[in-house]
Amino acid sequence: MKKVILVTGASSGLGLATANALSAQGHTVYGTSRDIKRIKKDVSFTPLQMDVTDDASVNAGIDKIIKAEGRIDVVVNNAGNGIAAPLYAVPVDDAKKQFEVNFFGVVRVNSAVLPGMIEKKQGLVINIGSLAGLFGLPYQGLYSASKFAIEGYSQSLRMELQNTGIKVSVINPGDFKTDFTGSREKIPFTLPNEQLKKEFEAAVASMEKDESIGGDPGKVAAQVCKIVAKSKPAHNYLVGALGQTIVPTLKAILPGSIFVKLMNDHYGIK
């Protein structure tokens, strides 16, 4: 059955790959961007202006789809950004900025879409989380925290919607080669501590290296397509290289001190 699907953050990376893949399967797909000019003209889906940090923009976008199609069957909450910063010195305004897109953007879109799904007693919500929402990352703590929030939110949402016919799944991607690296905001290191500054720079360099050799975003897009086709999708899907998707298991079985050492060693914090 062909479905009406909303994909947020579809101008590049995982969102662009996902919107194109779903459209190629015959679904009616609307892909959003806060700046619609960023979506190339040759895409196979319908571009839609939407800023997930703005209530009016989200509501206007949802209303436009409903008027054109009569419903939204699936929403893929993909819009997100990243901030690299030391948690011990990050301005609160920057922390709020990270959550406004990655977490409250998800809440805002779902709150606009779900009443219609509940009325029709069917629907699917796919929230794009991260492996970083299952274990913390040094100097990406705000990003990790926002993705951890998606995990808790999705678990609770799933419970609340149990008797509505609506399914909720979370995809936890590892590192993929996208524009995310170049668009990451880096908070200047201001403390007069050379050791911590060196560790901050090493951690950022390590994460950017991992992303530069990351997988094809099409792998996440393919997983989304599979979930959309399922009548009973799983709660979580880990997508990425085995060396990354195994980390949540290591966190569960290793003593905390050993897990932290492994993570710090990887990110150059000796």
C-alpha positions as CSV (number, residue, x, y, z in Angstrom):
1,M,0.0,0.0,0.0
2,K,1.4,3.4,-1.0
3,K,1.5,5.9,1.8
4,V,1.7,9.6,2.4
5,I,5.0,10.3,4.1
6,L,6.6,13.3,5.7
7,V,10.4,13.4,6.1
8,T,12.0,16.3,8.0
9,G,15.5,17.6,7.2
10,A,15.4,16.3,3.6
11,S,17.8,18.8,2.0
12,S,20.9,16.6,2.5
13,G,22.3,13.5,4.1
14,L,20.1,10.8,5.7
15,G,16.9,12.8,5.1
16,L,17.6,13.4,1.4
17,A,18.5,9.7,0.8
18,T,15.4,8.6,2.8
19,A,13.0,10.9,1.0
20,N,14.3,9.8,-2.4
21,A,14.3,6.1,-1.5
22,L,10.7,6.2,-0.3
23,S,9.6,8.1,-3.3
24,A,11.3,5.6,-5.6
25,Q,9.0,2.9,-4.0
26,G,5.9,4.8,-5.1
27,H,5.0,6.6,-1.9
28,T,3.9,10.2,-1.9
29,V,6.7,11.9,0.0
30,Y,7.1,15.4,1.3
31,G,10.6,16.4,2.3
32,T,11.2,19.4,4.4
33,S,13.9,22.0,4.9
34,R,13.9,25.2,6.9
35,D,15.3,26.8,3.6
36,I,13.5,25.2,0.7
37,K,16.2,26.5,-1.7
38,R,18.6,24.0,-0.2
39,I,16.6,21.1,-1.7
40,K,17.8,20.4,-5.3
41,K,15.2,20.8,-8.1
42,D,15.8,17.2,-9.4
43,V,14.6,15.4,-6.3
44,S,11.8,12.8,-6.7
45,F,9.7,14.0,-3.8
46,T,7.8,17.2,-3.0
47,P,9.9,19.9,-1.2
48,L,8.2,21.6,1.7
49,Q,9.3,24.6,3.6
50,M,9.3,23.8,7.4
51,D,11.3,25.0,10.3
52,V,11.0,22.4,13.1
53,T,11.9,25.0,15.7
54,D,8.8,27.1,14.8
55,D,5.3,26.2,15.7
56,A,3.6,28.2,13.0
57,S,6.0,26.8,10.3
58,V,5.3,23.2,11.4
59,N,1.6,23.7,11.6
60,A,1.5,25.4,8.2
61,G,3.5,22.6,6.6
62,I,1.3,19.8,8.1
63,D,-1.9,21.7,7.0
64,K,-0.6,21.9,3.5
65,I,0.0,18.2,3.3
66,I,-3.4,17.4,4.8
67,K,-5.2,19.7,2.4
68,A,-3.4,18.1,-0.6
69,E,-3.5,14.4,0.5
70,G,-6.2,14.1,3.2
71,R,-3.8,12.4,5.6
72,I,-0.2,11.6,6.7
73,D,0.5,7.9,7.2
74,V,4.1,8.1,8.2
75,V,6.4,10.8,9.7
76,V,10.2,10.4,9.7
77,N,11.7,12.8,12.2
78,N,15.2,13.3,10.8
79,A,15.9,17.0,11.1
80,G,18.9,17.6,13.4
81,N,22.2,19.2,14.0
82,G,25.3,18.8,16.1
83,I,27.2,20.9,18.6
84,A,30.7,20.1,19.8
85,A,31.4,21.6,23.2
86,P,32.9,21.0,26.6
87,L,30.0,20.3,28.9
88,Y,31.8,21.9,31.8
89,A,31.8,25.3,30.1
90,V,29.0,25.3,27.6
91,P,26.6,28.3,27.6
92,V,23.1,27.3,28.4
93,D,21.8,29.1,25.3
94,D,23.8,26.7,23.2
95,A,22.4,23.7,25.0
96,K,18.9,25.0,24.4
97,K,19.7,25.5,20.7
98,Q,20.8,21.8,20.5
99,F,17.6,20.5,22.1
100,E,15.4,22.9,20.2
101,V,16.2,21.2,16.9
102,N,17.0,17.6,17.9
103,F,14.4,17.0,20.6
104,F,11.7,19.7,20.6
105,G,11.6,19.6,16.8
106,V,10.5,16.0,17.1
107,V,8.0,16.8,19.8
108,R,6.6,19.7,17.7
109,V,6.2,17.7,14.5
110,N,4.6,14.7,16.2
111,S,2.2,16.9,18.2
112,A,1.0,18.3,14.9
113,V,0.7,15.0,13.1
114,L,-0.5,12.5,15.7
115,P,-4.0,13.8,16.3
116,G,-4.8,13.0,12.7
117,M,-3.3,9.6,13.0
118,I,-5.2,8.9,16.2
119,E,-8.5,9.9,14.5
120,K,-7.8,7.4,11.6
121,K,-6.5,4.8,14.1
122,Q,-3.3,4.1,12.1
123,G,0.1,5.6,11.5
124,L,3.8,5.2,11.9
125,V,6.3,7.4,13.6
126,I,10.0,6.9,12.9
127,N,12.3,9.0,15.0
128,I,15.9,9.2,13.9
129,G,17.9,8.9,17.1
130,S,21.6,7.9,17.2
131,L,23.9,5.4,18.6
132,A,25.1,8.4,20.6
133,G,21.6,8.3,22.2
134,L,22.5,4.9,23.7
135,F,25.9,5.8,25.1
136,G,27.6,9.2,25.8
137,L,30.3,10.7,23.7
138,P,33.0,13.1,25.0
139,Y,32.6,16.6,23.7
140,Q,29.4,15.7,21.9
141,G,27.5,15.5,25.2
142,L,24.8,17.9,24.2
143,Y,24.1,15.9,21.0
144,S,24.1,12.7,23.1
145,A,21.8,14.2,25.6
146,S,19.3,15.3,22.9
147,K,19.3,11.8,21.4
148,F,19.0,10.1,24.8
149,A,15.9,12.3,25.2
150,I,14.5,10.9,22.0
151,E,14.9,7.4,23.4
152,G,12.9,8.2,26.5
153,Y,10.3,10.2,24.6
154,S,9.8,7.4,22.1
155,Q,9.4,4.7,24.7
156,S,6.8,6.7,26.5
157,L,5.0,7.7,23.3
158,R,4.9,4.0,22.3
159,M,3.2,3.2,25.6
160,E,0.6,5.9,25.3
161,L,-0.3,5.0,21.7
162,Q,-0.5,1.2,22.4
163,N,-4.3,1.0,21.7
164,T,-4.4,3.5,18.8
165,G,-3.0,1.5,15.9
166,I,0.0,3.8,15.7
167,K,3.5,2.3,15.8
168,V,6.7,4.1,17.0
169,S,10.2,3.1,15.9
170,V,13.6,4.6,16.5
171,I,16.6,4.2,14.2
172,N,20.0,4.6,15.9
173,P,22.5,5.3,13.1
174,G,26.3,5.2,13.6
175,D,28.6,7.4,11.5
176,F,27.6,8.1,8.0
177,K,29.2,10.3,5.4
178,T,27.0,13.4,5.2
179,D,27.1,17.2,5.5
180,F,26.5,16.8,9.2
181,T,30.3,17.1,9.8
182,G,30.7,20.4,8.0
183,S,27.6,21.9,9.6
184,R,28.5,20.9,13.2
185,E,28.8,24.0,15.4
186,K,32.0,24.1,17.5
187,I,31.8,26.2,20.7
188,P,35.2,27.9,21.2
189,F,37.3,26.5,24.0
190,T,37.8,29.4,26.5
191,L,39.2,27.8,29.6
192,P,42.9,28.4,30.3
193,N,43.7,24.7,30.5
194,E,46.0,23.4,27.9
195,Q,45.4,19.7,28.7
196,L,41.6,19.9,28.4
197,K,41.9,22.0,25.3
198,K,44.2,19.4,23.8
199,E,41.7,16.6,24.7
200,F,38.8,18.6,23.2
201,E,40.6,19.1,19.9
202,A,41.6,15.4,19.8
203,A,38.0,14.3,20.4
204,V,36.6,16.5,17.7
205,A,39.3,15.4,15.2
206,S,38.5,11.8,16.0
207,M,34.7,12.2,15.5
208,E,35.3,14.0,12.2
209,K,37.6,11.3,11.0
210,D,35.0,8.6,11.8
211,E,32.4,10.6,9.9
212,S,34.6,11.1,6.9
213,I,34.9,7.4,6.4
214,G,31.3,6.7,7.4
215,G,28.9,4.6,5.5
216,D,26.5,5.4,2.6
217,P,23.3,7.2,3.8
218,G,21.4,4.9,1.5
219,K,21.8,2.2,4.2
220,V,19.7,4.2,6.6
221,A,17.2,5.0,3.8
222,A,16.9,1.3,3.0
223,Q,16.1,0.5,6.7
224,V,13.4,3.2,6.7
225,C,11.8,1.7,3.6
226,K,11.8,-1.7,5.3
227,I,10.2,-0.3,8.5
228,V,7.5,1.4,6.4
229,A,6.6,-1.9,4.8
230,K,6.3,-3.8,8.1
231,S,3.0,-4.4,9.9
232,K,4.8,-4.8,13.2
233,P,8.1,-2.8,13.2
234,A,10.6,-3.3,16.0
235,H,11.1,-0.6,18.6
236,N,14.8,0.1,17.7
237,Y,17.0,-0.5,14.8
238,L,20.8,0.0,15.1
239,V,22.3,0.8,11.7
240,G,26.0,1.2,11.0
241,A,29.4,-0.6,11.0
242,L,29.6,-3.6,13.4
243,G,32.4,-1.9,15.3
244,Q,29.9,0.9,16.2
245,T,26.6,-1.0,16.6
246,I,28.3,-3.4,19.0
247,V,29.1,-0.6,21.5
248,P,25.7,-0.6,23.3
249,T,26.3,-4.3,24.0
250,L,29.8,-3.6,25.3
251,K,28.3,-0.9,27.5
252,A,25.9,-3.4,28.9
253,I,28.4,-6.1,29.7
254,L,31.6,-4.3,30.6
255,P,32.4,-2.7,34.0
256,G,31.7,1.0,33.7
257,S,35.4,2.0,34.2
258,I,36.6,-0.2,31.4
259,F,33.9,1.1,29.0
260,V,34.8,4.7,29.8
261,K,38.5,3.9,29.2
262,L,37.7,2.3,25.8
263,M,35.6,5.3,24.7
264,N,38.2,7.9,25.9
265,D,41.0,6.0,24.2
266,H,39.1,6.1,20.9
267,Y,38.6,9.8,21.2
268,G,42.2,10.6,22.2
269,I,41.6,11.3,25.9
270,K,44.4,9.5,27.6
